[in-house]
């Protein structure tokens, strides 16, 4: 299991009939090392196939709500670099302020794509 469970795990059934699953973590004002450590925990959890060995469902997407835009940007570039190795799941980032003012939705979430070589 993931060290320190996520703040939430939920699923949403889409109109197409498919179901999307999510892990959600909401961070208080923490040091960047705490954020990076949390991302590493998810990567290790995925790499050890814990989820895959105990369920027939796809690995959940990871939603991380950061306390500030500065920390969100820091985490974005950190995850982008980590995704170069190609895990088959997604990270999405947003800030507390955006969620507070506009809600948790596609418009407020920023998907982290792997960094591509120039």
MARMILUM-824846 format. One record per atom (N, C-alpha, C, O, CB): residue number from 1; residue in one letter; atom name; x, y, z. Coordinates in Angstrom, 1 decimal, decimal comma. Glycine has a CB too. Layout:
BEGIN
  resi  resn  name       X       Y       Z
   NUM     a    CA       X       Y       Z
...
***
This chain:
BEGIN
  resi  resn  name       X       Y       Z
     1     x     N     0,8    -1,2     0,0
     1     x    CA     0,0     0,0     0,0
     1     x     C     0,9     1,2     0,0
     1     x     O     2,0     1,2     0,4
     1     x    CB    -1,0     0,0     1,2
     2     x     N     0,3     2,3    -0,4
     2     x    CA     1,0     3,6    -0,4
     2     x     C     1,3     4,0     1,0
     2     x     O     0,4     4,0     1,9
     2     x    CB     0,2     4,7    -1,2
     3     x     N     2,5     4,5     1,3
     3     x    CA     2,8     5,0     2,6
     3     x     C     1,9     6,3     2,8
     3     x     O     1,9     7,1     1,9
     3     x    CB     4,3     5,4     2,7
     4     x     N     1,2     6,4     3,8
     4     x    CA     0,3     7,4     4,1
     4     x     C    -0,8     7,4     2,9
     4     x     O    -0,5     7,9     1,8
     4     x    CB     1,0     8,8     4,1
     5     x     N    -1,9     6,9     3,3
     5     x    CA    -3,0     6,8     2,3
     5     x     C    -3,3     8,2     1,7
     5     x     O    -3,1     9,2     2,3
     5     x    CB    -4,3     6,2     2,9
     6     x     N    -3,8     8,2     0,4
     6     x    CA    -4,2     9,4    -0,2
     6     x     C    -5,3    10,1     0,7
     6     x     O    -6,0     9,4     1,5
     6     x    CB    -4,7     9,2    -1,6
     7     x     N    -5,6    11,4     0,5
     7     x    CA    -6,7    12,0     1,2
     7     x     C    -8,0    11,5     0,7
     7     x     O    -9,0    11,5     1,5
     7     x    CB    -6,6    13,6     0,9
     8     x     N    -8,1    11,0    -0,5
     8     x    CA    -9,3    10,4    -1,0
     8     x     C    -9,0     9,5    -2,2
     8     x     O    -8,0     9,7    -2,9
     8     x    CB   -10,3    11,5    -1,5
     9     x     N    -9,9     8,5    -2,3
     9     x    CA    -9,9     7,7    -3,5
     9     x     C   -11,3     7,7    -4,0
     9     x     O   -12,2     7,4    -3,2
     9     x    CB    -9,4     6,2    -3,2
    10     x     N   -11,6     8,0    -5,3
    10     x    CA   -12,9     8,0    -5,8
    10     x     C   -12,9     7,6    -7,2
    10     x     O   -11,9     7,6    -7,9
    10     x    CB   -13,6     9,4    -5,6
    11     x     N   -14,1     7,3    -7,7
    11     x    CA   -14,3     6,9    -9,1
    11     x     C   -15,5     7,7    -9,7
    11     x     O   -16,4     8,0    -8,9
    11     x    CB   -14,5     5,4    -9,3
    12     x     N   -15,4     7,9   -11,0
    12     x    CA   -16,5     8,7   -11,6
    12     x     C   -16,9     7,8   -12,9
    12     x     O   -16,0     7,5   -13,7
    12     x    CB   -16,0    10,1   -12,1
    13     x     N   -18,2     7,5   -13,0
    13     x    CA   -18,6     6,8   -14,1
    13     x     C   -19,0     7,8   -15,2
    13     x     O   -19,8     8,7   -15,0
    13     x    CB   -19,9     5,9   -13,8
    14     x     N   -18,4     7,6   -16,4
    14     x    CA   -18,6     8,6   -17,5
    14     x     C   -19,8     8,2   -18,3
    14     x     O   -20,3     7,1   -18,2
    14     x    CB   -17,3     8,7   -18,3
    15     x     N   -20,3     9,1   -19,1
    15     x    CA   -21,4     8,8   -19,9
    15     x     C   -21,2     7,7   -20,9
    15     x     O   -22,2     7,0   -21,3
    15     x    CB   -21,8    10,1   -20,7
    16     x     N   -19,9     7,4   -21,2
    16     x    CA   -19,6     6,4   -22,2
    16     x     C   -19,8     5,0   -21,5
    16     x     O   -19,7     4,0   -22,2
    16     x    CB   -18,2     6,5   -22,7
    17     x     N   -19,9     5,0   -20,2
    17     x    CA   -20,0     3,7   -19,4
    17     x     C   -18,7     3,3   -18,8
    17     x     O   -18,7     2,4   -17,9
    17     x    CB   -20,5     2,7   -20,3
    18     x     N   -17,6     4,0   -19,2
    18     x    CA   -16,3     3,6   -18,5
    18     x     C   -16,2     4,4   -17,2
    18     x     O   -16,9     5,3   -16,9
    18     x    CB   -15,2     4,0   -19,5
    19     x     N   -15,4     3,9   -16,3
    19     x    CA   -15,2     4,4   -15,0
    19     x     C   -13,7     4,9   -14,9
    19     x     O   -12,8     4,1   -15,2
    19     x    CB   -15,5     3,4   -13,9
    20     x     N   -13,6     6,1   -14,4
    20     x    CA   -12,2     6,7   -14,1
    20     x     C   -12,0     6,6   -12,6
    20     x     O   -12,9     7,0   -11,9
    20     x    CB   -12,1     8,1   -14,7
    21     x     N   -10,8     6,3   -12,2
    21     x    CA   -10,5     6,2   -10,8
    21     x     C    -9,4     7,2   -10,5
    21     x     O    -8,5     7,5   -11,3
    21     x    CB   -10,0     4,7   -10,4
    22     x     N    -9,4     7,7    -9,3
    22     x    CA    -8,5     8,8    -8,9
    22     x     C    -8,0     8,6    -7,5
    22     x     O    -8,8     8,2    -6,6
    22     x    CB    -9,2    10,2    -9,0
    23     x     N    -6,7     9,0    -7,2
    23     x    CA    -6,2     9,2    -5,9
    23     x     C    -6,1    10,7    -5,8
    23     x     O    -5,6    11,4    -6,7
    23     x    CB    -4,8     8,5    -5,7
    24     x     N    -6,4    11,3    -4,7
    24     x    CA    -6,4    12,7    -4,5
    24     x     C    -5,6    13,0    -3,2
    24     x     O    -5,8    12,4    -2,2
    24     x    CB    -7,8    13,3    -4,3
    25     x     N    -4,6    13,9    -3,4
    25     x    CA    -3,9    14,5    -2,2
    25     x     C    -4,0    16,0    -2,2
    25     x     O    -3,8    16,6    -3,2
    25     x    CB    -2,4    14,0    -2,3
    26     x     N    -4,3    16,5    -1,0
    26     x    CA    -4,4    18,0    -0,8
    26     x     C    -3,3    18,3     0,1
    26     x     O    -3,2    17,8     1,2
    26     x    CB    -5,8    18,4    -0,3
    27     x     N    -2,4    19,3    -0,3
    27     x    CA    -1,2    19,6     0,5
    27     x     C    -1,5    21,0     1,1
    27     x     O    -2,0    21,9     0,6
    27     x    CB     0,0    19,7    -0,4
    28     x     N    -1,0    21,1     2,4
    28     x    CA    -0,9    22,3     3,1
    28     x     C     0,4    23,0     2,6
    28     x     O     1,1    22,4     1,8
    28     x    CB    -0,9    22,2     4,7
    29     x     N     0,7    24,1     3,2
    29     x    CA     2,0    24,8     2,8
    29     x     C     3,1    23,9     3,3
    29     x     O     3,5    24,0     4,5
    29     x    CB     2,0    26,2     3,4
    30     x     N     3,7    23,2     2,5
    30     x    CA     4,8    22,2     2,8
    30     x     C     6,1    22,5     2,0
    30     x     O     6,0    23,3     1,0
    30     x    CB     4,4    20,8     2,6
    31     x     N     7,2    22,0     2,4
    31     x    CA     8,4    22,1     1,7
    31     x     C     8,3    21,3     0,4
    31     x     O     7,6    20,3     0,3
    31     x    CB     9,6    21,7     2,5
    32     x     N     9,0    21,7    -0,7
    32     x    CA     9,0    21,0    -1,9
    32     x     C     9,5    19,6    -1,8
    32     x     O     9,1    18,7    -2,5
    32     x    CB     9,9    21,7    -2,9
    33     x     N    10,3    19,3    -0,8
    33     x    CA    10,8    17,9    -0,6
    33     x     C     9,7    17,0    -0,2
    33     x     O     9,7    15,8    -0,6
    33     x    CB    11,9    17,9     0,5
    34     x     N     8,7    17,5     0,5
    34     x    CA     7,5    16,7     0,9
    34     x     C     6,7    16,3    -0,4
    34     x     O     6,3    15,2    -0,5
    34     x    CB     6,7    17,4     1,9
    35     x     N     6,5    17,3    -1,2
    35     x    CA     5,8    17,1    -2,5
    35     x     C     6,5    16,1    -3,4
    35     x     O     5,9    15,1    -3,9
    35     x    CB     5,6    18,4    -3,2
    36     x     N     7,8    16,2    -3,5
    36     x    CA     8,6    15,3    -4,3
    36     x     C     8,5    13,9    -3,8
    36     x     O     8,4    12,9    -4,5
    36     x    CB    10,0    15,7    -4,5
    37     x     N     8,6    13,8    -2,4
    37     x    CA     8,5    12,5    -1,8
    37     x     C     7,2    11,8    -2,1
    37     x     O     7,2    10,6    -2,3
    37     x    CB     8,7    12,6    -0,3
    38     x     N     6,1    12,5    -2,1
    38     x    CA     4,8    12,0    -2,3
    38     x     C     4,7    11,4    -3,7
    38     x     O     4,1    10,4    -4,0
    38     x    CB     3,7    13,0    -2,1
    39     x     N     5,3    12,1    -4,7
    39     x    CA     5,3    11,7    -6,1
    39     x     C     6,1    10,4    -6,2
    39     x     O     5,7     9,5    -6,9
    39     x    CB     5,9    12,8    -7,0
    40     x     N     7,2    10,3    -5,5
    40     x    CA     8,1     9,1    -5,6
    40     x     C     7,3     7,9    -5,0
    40     x     O     7,4     6,8    -5,5
    40     x    CB     9,4     9,3    -4,8
    41     x     N     6,5     8,2    -3,9
    41     x    CA     5,7     7,1    -3,3
    41     x     C     4,7     6,5    -4,3
    41     x     O     4,6     5,3    -4,4
    41     x    CB     5,0     7,6    -2,1
    42     x     N     4,1     7,4    -5,1
    42     x    CA     3,2     6,9    -6,1
    42     x     C     3,9     6,1    -7,2
    42     x     O     3,4     5,1    -7,7
    42     x    CB     2,4     8,1    -6,7
    43     x     N     5,0     6,6    -7,6
    43     x    CA     5,8     5,9    -8,7
    43     x     C     6,3     4,5    -8,2
    43     x     O     6,2     3,6    -9,0
    43     x    CB     7,0     6,8    -9,1
    44     x     N     6,7     4,5    -7,0
    44     x    CA     7,1     3,2    -6,4
    44     x     C     5,9     2,2    -6,3
    44     x     O     6,0     1,0    -6,6
    44     x    CB     7,8     3,4    -5,0
    45     x     N     4,8     2,7    -5,8
    45     x    CA     3,6     1,9    -5,6
    45     x     C     3,2     1,4    -7,0
    45     x     O     2,8     0,2    -7,1
    45     x    CB     2,5     2,8    -5,0
    46     x     N     3,3     2,2    -8,0
    46     x    CA     2,9     1,7    -9,4
    46     x     C     4,0     0,7    -9,8
    46     x     O     3,6    -0,4   -10,4
    46     x    CB     2,9     2,9   -10,3
    47     x     N     5,2     1,0    -9,7
    47     x    CA     6,3     0,1   -10,2
    47     x     C     6,3    -1,3    -9,5
    47     x     O     6,7    -2,3   -10,1
    47     x    CB     7,6     0,7   -10,0
    48     x     N     5,8    -1,3    -8,2
    48     x    CA     5,8    -2,6    -7,5
    48     x     C     4,5    -3,4    -7,8
    48     x     O     4,3    -4,5    -7,3
    48     x    CB     5,9    -2,4    -6,0
    49     x     N     3,7    -2,9    -8,7
    49     x    CA     2,5    -3,5    -9,2
    49     x     C     1,5    -3,9    -8,1
    49     x     O     0,7    -4,8    -8,2
    49     x    CB     2,8    -4,8    -9,9
    50     x     N     1,5    -3,2    -7,0
    50     x    CA     0,6    -3,5    -5,9
    50     x     C    -0,9    -3,3    -6,3
    50     x     O    -1,7    -4,2    -6,0
    50     x    CB     0,9    -2,5    -4,7
    51     x     N    -1,2    -2,2    -7,0
    51     x    CA    -2,6    -2,0    -7,4
    51     x     C    -2,9    -3,1    -8,5
    51     x     O    -4,0    -3,7    -8,4
    51     x    CB    -2,7    -0,6    -8,0
    52     x     N    -2,0    -3,2    -9,4
    52     x    CA    -2,3    -4,1   -10,5
    52     x     C    -2,4    -5,6   -10,1
    52     x     O    -3,2    -6,3   -10,7
    52     x    CB    -1,1    -4,0   -11,5
    53     x     N    -1,7    -6,0    -9,0
    53     x    CA    -1,8    -7,4    -8,5
    53     x     C    -3,1    -7,6    -7,7
    53     x     O    -3,5    -8,8    -7,6
    53     x    CB    -0,6    -7,7    -7,7
    54     x     N    -3,7    -6,6    -7,2
    54     x    CA    -4,9    -6,8    -6,3
    54     x     C    -6,2    -6,3    -6,9
    54     x     O    -7,2    -6,4    -6,3
    54     x    CB    -4,6    -6,1    -5,1
    55     x     N    -6,2    -5,8    -8,1
    55     x    CA    -7,4    -5,4    -8,8
    55     x     C    -7,3    -5,5   -10,3
    55     x     O    -6,2    -5,5   -10,8
    55     x    CB    -7,8    -3,9    -8,4
    56     x     N    -8,4    -5,7   -10,9
    56     x    CA    -8,4    -5,8   -12,4
    56     x     C    -8,7    -4,4   -13,0
    56     x     O    -9,0    -4,3   -14,2
    56     x    CB    -9,4    -6,8   -12,9
    57     x     N    -8,7    -3,3   -12,2
    57     x    CA    -8,9    -2,0   -12,7
    57     x     C    -7,7    -1,3   -13,1
    57     x     O    -6,6    -1,6   -12,5
    57     x    CB    -9,7    -1,2   -11,6
    58     x     N    -7,7    -0,3   -14,0
    58     x    CA    -6,6     0,5   -14,4
    58     x     C    -6,1     1,3   -13,2
    58     x     O    -6,8     1,6   -12,3
    58     x    CB    -6,9     1,4   -15,6
    59     x     N    -4,8     1,6   -13,2
    59     x    CA    -4,2     2,3   -12,1
    59     x     C    -4,8     3,7   -12,1
    59     x     O    -5,0     4,3   -13,1
    59     x    CB    -2,6     2,5   -12,3
    60     x     N    -5,2     4,2   -10,9
    60     x    CA    -5,9     5,5   -10,8
    60     x     C    -5,0     6,7   -11,3
    60     x     O    -3,8     6,6   -11,2
    60     x    CB    -6,4     5,7    -9,4
    61     x     N    -5,7     7,7   -11,7
    61     x    CA    -5,0     8,9   -12,0
    61     x     C    -4,7     9,6   -10,7
    61     x     O    -5,5     9,5    -9,8
    61     x    CB    -5,8     9,8   -13,1
    62     x     N    -3,7    10,4   -10,7
    62     x    CA    -3,3    11,1    -9,4
    62     x     C    -3,6    12,6    -9,5
    62     x     O    -3,2    13,3   -10,5
    62     x    CB    -1,8    10,9    -9,2
    63     x     N    -4,4    13,1    -8,6
    63     x    CA    -4,7    14,5    -8,5
    63     x     C    -4,0    15,1    -7,3
    63     x     O    -4,3    14,7    -6,2
    63     x    CB    -6,3    14,7    -8,5
    64     x     N    -3,2    16,1    -7,6
    64     x    CA    -2,5    16,8    -6,5
    64     x     C    -2,9    18,2    -6,4
    64     x     O    -2,7    19,0    -7,4
    64     x    CB    -0,9    16,6    -6,7
    65     x     N    -3,4    18,6    -5,2
    65     x    CA    -3,8    20,0    -5,0
    65     x     C    -2,7    20,7    -4,2
    65     x     O    -2,5    20,3    -3,0
    65     x    CB    -5,2    20,1    -4,3
    66     x     N    -2,1    21,7    -4,8
    66     x    CA    -1,0    22,3    -4,1
    66     x     C    -1,4    23,6    -3,5
    66     x     O    -2,4    24,2    -3,9
    66     x    CB     0,1    22,7    -5,2
    67     x     N    -0,7    24,1    -2,4
    67     x    CA    -1,1    25,3    -1,7
    67     x     C    -0,9    26,6    -2,5
    67     x     O    -1,6    27,6    -2,3
    67     x    CB    -0,4    25,3    -0,4
    68     x     N     0,2    26,6    -3,3
    68     x    CA     0,5    27,8    -4,1
    68     x     C     0,8    27,4    -5,5
    68     x     O     1,1    26,3    -5,9
    68     x    CB     1,7    28,5    -3,4
    69     x     N     0,8    28,4    -6,4
    69     x    CA     1,1    28,2    -7,8
    69     x     C     2,6    28,0    -7,9
    69     x     O     3,0    27,2    -8,8
    69     x    CB     0,7    29,5    -8,6
    70     x     N     3,4    28,6    -7,1
    70     x    CA     4,9    28,3    -7,1
    70     x     C     5,2    26,8    -6,8
    70     x     O     6,0    26,2    -7,5
    70     x    CB     5,6    29,2    -6,1
    71     x     N     4,5    26,3    -5,8
    71     x    CA     4,8    24,8    -5,5
    71     x     C     4,2    24,0    -6,6
    71     x     O     4,8    22,9    -6,9
    71     x    CB     4,2    24,5    -4,2
    72     x     N     3,1    24,4    -7,2
    72     x    CA     2,5    23,6    -8,3
    72     x     C     3,5    23,6    -9,5
    72     x     O     3,7    22,5   -10,1
    72     x    CB     1,1    24,2    -8,7
    73     x     N     4,0    24,7    -9,8
    73     x    CA     5,0    24,8   -10,9
    73     x     C     6,2    23,9   -10,6
    73     x     O     6,7    23,2   -11,5
    73     x    CB     5,4    26,2   -11,2
    74     x     N     6,7    24,0    -9,4
    74     x    CA     7,9    23,2    -9,0
    74     x     C     7,6    21,7    -9,2
    74     x     O     8,3    20,9    -9,8
    74     x    CB     8,3    23,5    -7,5
    75     x     N     6,4    21,3    -8,7
    75     x    CA     6,0    19,9    -8,8
    75     x     C     5,8    19,5   -10,3
    75     x     O     6,1    18,3   -10,6
    75     x    CB     4,7    19,6    -8,0
    76     x     N     5,2    20,4   -11,1
    76     x    CA     5,0    20,1   -12,5
    76     x     C     6,3    19,7   -13,1
    76     x     O     6,4    18,6   -13,8
    76     x    CB     4,4    21,3   -13,2
    77     x     N     7,4    20,5   -13,0
    77     x    CA     8,6    20,1   -13,7
    77     x     C     9,3    18,9   -13,1
    77     x     O     9,9    18,1   -13,8
    77     x    CB     9,6    21,3   -13,5
    78     x     N     9,1    18,7   -11,8
    78     x    CA     9,7    17,5   -11,2
    78     x     C     9,0    16,2   -11,7
    78     x     O     9,7    15,3   -12,1
    78     x    CB     9,5    17,5    -9,6
    79     x     N     7,7    16,2   -11,8
    79     x    CA     6,9    15,1   -12,3
    79     x     C     7,2    14,9   -13,8
    79     x     O     7,4    13,8   -14,3
    79     x    CB     5,4    15,3   -12,1
    80     x     N     7,3    16,0   -14,5
    80     x    CA     7,5    15,9   -16,0
    80     x     C     8,8    15,2   -16,2
    80     x     O     8,9    14,3   -17,1
    80     x    CB     7,6    17,3   -16,6
    81     x     N     9,9    15,5   -15,4
    81     x    CA    11,1    14,8   -15,6
    81     x     C    11,0    13,3   -15,2
    81     x     O    11,6    12,4   -15,9
    81     x    CB    12,2    15,5   -14,6
    82     x     N    10,3    13,0   -14,1
    82     x    CA    10,1    11,6   -13,7
    82     x     C     9,3    10,8   -14,7
    82     x     O     9,5     9,6   -14,8
    82     x    CB     9,4    11,6   -12,4
    83     x     N     8,4    11,4   -15,4
    83     x    CA     7,6    10,7   -16,4
    83     x     C     8,3    10,3   -17,7
    83     x     O     7,8     9,6   -18,5
    83     x    CB     6,4    11,5   -16,8
    84     x     N     9,5    10,8   -17,8
    84     x    CA    10,3    10,4   -19,0
    84     x     C    10,5     8,9   -19,1
    84     x     O    10,7     8,4   -20,2
    84     x    CB    11,7    11,1   -18,9
    85     x     N    10,5     8,2   -18,0
    85     x    CA    10,7     6,8   -18,0
    85     x     C     9,4     6,0   -18,4
    85     x     O     9,4     4,8   -18,6
    85     x    CB    11,1     6,3   -16,6
    86     x     N     8,3     6,8   -18,5
    86     x    CA     7,1     6,2   -19,1
    86     x     C     6,1     5,4   -18,3
    86     x     O     5,6     4,4   -18,8
    86     x    CB     7,5     5,4   -20,1
    87     x     N     5,8     5,8   -17,1
    87     x    CA     4,7     5,1   -16,4
    87     x     C     3,4     5,3   -17,1
    87     x     O     3,2     6,4   -17,8
    87     x    CB     4,5     5,5   -14,9
    88     x     N     2,5     4,3   -17,1
    88     x    CA     1,2     4,4   -17,8
    88     x     C     0,1     4,9   -17,0
    88     x     O    -1,0     4,3   -17,0
    88     x    CB     0,9     3,1   -18,4
    89     x     N     0,3     6,0   -16,3
    89     x    CA    -0,8     6,7   -15,6
    89     x     C    -0,5     8,2   -15,6
    89     x     O     0,6     8,6   -16,0
    89     x    CB    -0,9     6,1   -14,1
    90     x     N    -1,5     8,9   -15,1
    90     x    CA    -1,4    10,4   -15,3
    90     x     C    -1,4    11,1   -13,9
    90     x     O    -2,0    10,7   -12,9
    90     x    CB    -2,5    10,9   -16,1
    91     x     N    -0,7    12,2   -13,9
    91     x    CA    -0,7    13,2   -12,8
    91     x     C    -1,4    14,4   -13,3
    91     x     O    -1,2    14,9   -14,4
    91     x    CB     0,7    13,5   -12,3
    92     x     N    -2,2    15,0   -12,4
    92     x    CA    -2,9    16,3   -12,7
    92     x     C    -2,6    17,2   -11,5
    92     x     O    -2,7    16,7   -10,3
    92     x    CB    -4,4    16,1   -13,0
    93     x     N    -2,4    18,5   -11,7
    93     x    CA    -2,1    19,4   -10,7
    93     x     C    -3,0    20,6   -10,7
    93     x     O    -3,5    21,0   -11,8
    93     x    CB    -0,6    19,9   -10,8
    94     x     N    -3,3    21,2    -9,6
    94     x    CA    -4,0    22,4    -9,5
    94     x     C    -3,6    23,0    -8,1
    94     x     O    -2,8    22,5    -7,4
    94     x    CB    -5,6    22,2    -9,6
    95     x     N    -4,3    24,2    -7,8
    95     x    CA    -4,0    24,9    -6,6
    95     x     C    -5,3    24,9    -5,7
    95     x     O    -6,4    24,8    -6,3
    95     x    CB    -3,4    26,3    -6,8
    96     x     N    -5,1    25,1    -4,5
    96     x    CA    -6,2    25,2    -3,6
    96     x     C    -7,1    26,4    -4,0
    96     x     O    -8,4    26,3    -4,0
    96     x    CB    -5,8    25,5    -2,1
    97     x     N    -6,5    27,5    -4,4
    97     x    CA    -7,3    28,7    -4,8
    97     x     C    -8,2    28,4    -6,0
    97     x     O    -9,3    28,8    -6,0
    97     x    CB    -6,3    29,9    -5,1
    98     x     N    -7,6    27,7    -7,0
    98     x    CA    -8,4    27,4    -8,2
    98     x     C    -9,6    26,5    -7,8
    98     x     O   -10,7    26,7    -8,3
    98     x    CB    -7,5    26,8    -9,3
    99     x     N    -9,3    25,5    -7,0
    99     x    CA   -10,4    24,6    -6,6
    99     x     C   -11,5    25,4    -5,8
    99     x     O   -12,7    25,2    -6,0
    99     x    CB    -9,9    23,4    -5,8
   100     x     N   -11,0    26,3    -5,0
   100     x    CA   -11,9    27,1    -4,1
   100     x     C   -12,8    28,0    -5,0
   100     x     O   -14,0    28,1    -4,8
   100     x    CB   -11,2    27,9    -3,1
   101     x     N   -12,2    28,6    -6,0
   101     x    CA   -13,0    29,6    -6,8
   101     x     C   -13,7    28,9    -8,0
   101     x     O   -14,8    29,4    -8,4
   101     x    CB   -12,0    30,6    -7,3
   102     x     N   -13,1    27,9    -8,6
   102     x    CA   -13,7    27,3    -9,8
   102     x     C   -14,1    25,9    -9,8
   102     x     O   -14,7    25,3   -10,7
   102     x    CB   -12,8    27,5   -10,9
   103     x     N   -13,7    25,2    -8,6
   103     x    CA   -14,1    23,8    -8,5
   103     x     C   -13,0    22,9    -9,0
   103     x     O   -12,0    23,3    -9,6
   103     x    CB   -15,4    23,5    -9,2
   104     x     N   -13,2    21,6    -8,8
   104     x    CA   -12,3    20,6    -9,2
   104     x     C   -12,8    20,0   -10,5
   104     x     O   -13,8    19,2   -10,5
   104     x    CB   -12,1    19,4    -8,1
   105     x     N   -12,3    20,4   -11,6
   105     x    CA   -12,8    20,0   -12,9
   105     x     C   -11,7    20,1   -14,0
   105     x     O   -10,6    20,4   -13,7
   105     x    CB   -14,0    20,9   -13,4
   106     x     N   -12,1    19,7   -15,2
   106     x    CA   -11,1    19,6   -16,3
   106     x     C   -10,4    21,0   -16,5
   106     x     O    -9,2    21,0   -16,9
   106     x    CB   -11,7    19,2   -17,6
   107     x     N   -11,1    22,1   -16,3
   107     x    CA   -10,6    23,4   -16,6
   107     x     C    -9,6    23,8   -15,5
   107     x     O    -8,7    24,6   -15,8
   107     x    CB   -11,7    24,4   -16,6
   108     x     N    -9,6    23,3   -14,3
   108     x    CA    -8,7    23,7   -13,3
   108     x     C    -7,6    22,7   -13,1
   108     x     O    -6,6    23,0   -12,3
   108     x    CB    -9,5    23,8   -12,0
   109     x     N    -7,6    21,6   -13,8
   109     x    CA    -6,5    20,6   -13,6
   109     x     C    -5,5    20,7   -14,8
   109     x     O    -5,9    20,8   -15,9
   109     x    CB    -7,1    19,2   -13,5
   110     x     N    -4,3    20,7   -14,5
   110     x    CA    -3,2    20,7   -15,5
   110     x     C    -2,6    19,3   -15,5
   110     x     O    -2,0    18,9   -14,6
   110     x    CB    -2,1    21,8   -15,1
   111     x     N    -2,7    18,7   -16,7
   111     x    CA    -2,1    17,4   -16,9
   111     x     C    -0,6    17,5   -17,1
   111     x     O    -0,1    18,4   -17,8
   111     x    CB    -2,7    16,6   -18,1
   112     x     N     0,2    16,7   -16,4
   112     x    CA     1,6    16,7   -16,6
   112     x     C     2,0    15,6   -17,6
   112     x     O     1,8    14,4   -17,4
   112     x    CB     2,4    16,4   -15,2
   113     x     N     2,5    16,1   -18,7
   113     x    CA     3,0    15,2   -19,8
   113     x     C     4,5    15,0   -19,7
   113     x     O     5,2    15,9   -19,2
   113     x    CB     2,6    15,8   -21,2
   114     x     N     5,0    13,9   -20,1
   114     x    CA     6,5    13,7   -20,1
   114     x     C     7,2    14,8   -20,9
   114     x     O     6,8    15,2   -21,9
   114     x    CB     6,8    12,3   -20,6
   115     x     N     8,3    15,1   -20,4
   115     x    CA     9,2    16,1   -21,1
   115     x     C     9,7    15,4   -22,3
   115     x     O    10,3    14,3   -22,3
   115     x    CB    10,3    16,6   -20,2
   116     x     N     9,6    16,1   -23,4
   116     x    CA    10,1    15,5   -24,7
   116     x     C    11,5    16,2   -25,0
   116     x     O    11,7    17,3   -24,7
   116     x    CB     9,2    15,7   -25,8
   117     x     N    12,3    15,4   -25,6
   117     x    CA    13,7    15,9   -26,0
   117     x     C    13,5    17,0   -27,0
   117     x     O    12,7    16,9   -27,9
   117     x    CB    14,5    14,8   -26,5
   118     x     N    14,4    18,1   -26,9
   118     x    CA    14,3    19,2   -27,9
   118     x     C    14,7    18,7   -29,3
   118     x     O    14,7    19,5   -30,2
   118     x    CB    15,2    20,3   -27,5
***
